[in-house]
């Protein structure tokens, strides 16, 4: 996960500097181009033979409610159970 964290924005290499460095709000078209950086980053990292990290790079802008990108993934787990120890540990006998 650490490596994916370091690589998460590598796809911005394919985003024009005019968009990356724009001081104001992006237009809808510019935002669509910016949103592609996670897919491009996934492709770059996968080509480097890091398939697990590539998935993390692709989905680093996803949100639990499905409003993220690029795939609009939604979680099926409740927010209250994500951090509880009972959801992360096995019973001990």
C-alpha positions in Angstrom: 0.0 0.0 0.0 2.9 2.4 0.7 4.2 2.0 -2.8 0.7 2.6 -4.3 0.5 5.7 -2.1 3.8 7.0 -3.6 2.6 6.2 -7.1 -1.1 7.2 -6.9 -0.8 10.3 -9.1 1.7 9.0 -11.6 -1.0 9.2 -14.3 -0.9 13.0 -14.1 2.1 12.8 -16.4 -0.6 12.5 -19.1 -2.6 15.6 -18.0 -1.6 18.8 -19.8 0.3 21.4 -17.7 -2.4 24.0 -18.5 -4.9 21.9 -16.6 -2.6 20.8 -13.8 -1.4 24.4 -13.1 -4.7 26.2 -13.8 -5.2 28.7 -10.9 -9.0 28.8 -11.1 -11.8 26.2 -11.3 -11.6 23.6 -14.1 -14.2 23.5 -16.8 -16.2 20.3 -17.1 -14.0 19.3 -20.1 -10.8 19.9 -18.1 -12.2 18.0 -15.1 -13.0 15.1 -17.4 -9.3 15.1 -18.6 -8.1 15.3 -15.0 -10.2 12.4 -13.9 -8.5 10.2 -16.4 -5.2 10.4 -14.5 -6.2 7.4 -12.2 -6.8 5.2 -15.2 -3.6 6.2 -16.9 -1.7 5.7 -13.7 -3.2 2.2 -13.3 -2.0 1.4 -16.8 1.5 2.7 -16.1 1.8 0.8 -12.8 0.3 -2.4 -14.3 2.9 -2.2 -17.1 5.6 -2.2 -14.4 4.3 -5.6 -13.3 2.6 -4.3 -10.1 -1.0 -5.5 -10.6 -2.1 -5.0 -6.9 -0.7 -1.5 -6.7 -2.2 -0.7 -10.1 -5.7 -1.4 -8.7 -5.1 0.9 -5.8 -3.8 3.6 -8.1 -6.9 3.2 -10.3 -9.3 3.5 -7.4 -7.7 6.2 -5.2 -10.5 8.6 -5.9 -13.4 6.2 -5.3 -15.8 7.0 -2.4 -17.9 4.8 -0.2 -21.1 6.4 -1.5 -20.3 5.6 -5.2 -19.7 9.2 -6.2 -16.0 8.8 -6.8 -14.1 8.0 -10.0 -13.2 6.3 -12.4 -15.7 3.5 -11.7 -18.2 4.9 -9.2 -17.7 2.0 -6.9 -20.0 1.7 -3.9 -19.3 -0.2 -0.6 -21.8 -2.7 0.7 -20.5 -2.6 4.2 -22.0 -0.1 6.7 -19.8 2.7 7.8 -20.3 1.7 11.4 -18.8 -1.7 10.9 -15.7 -0.7 8.9 -13.6 0.2 11.9 -14.9 -2.1 14.5 -12.6 -4.7 15.9 -15.3 -7.4 15.4 -15.3 -6.8 11.7 -11.5 -7.2 11.5 -10.7 -10.0 13.9 -11.5 -13.7 14.1 -12.8 -15.3 17.2 -10.2 -16.7 19.5 -10.7 -20.2 21.1 
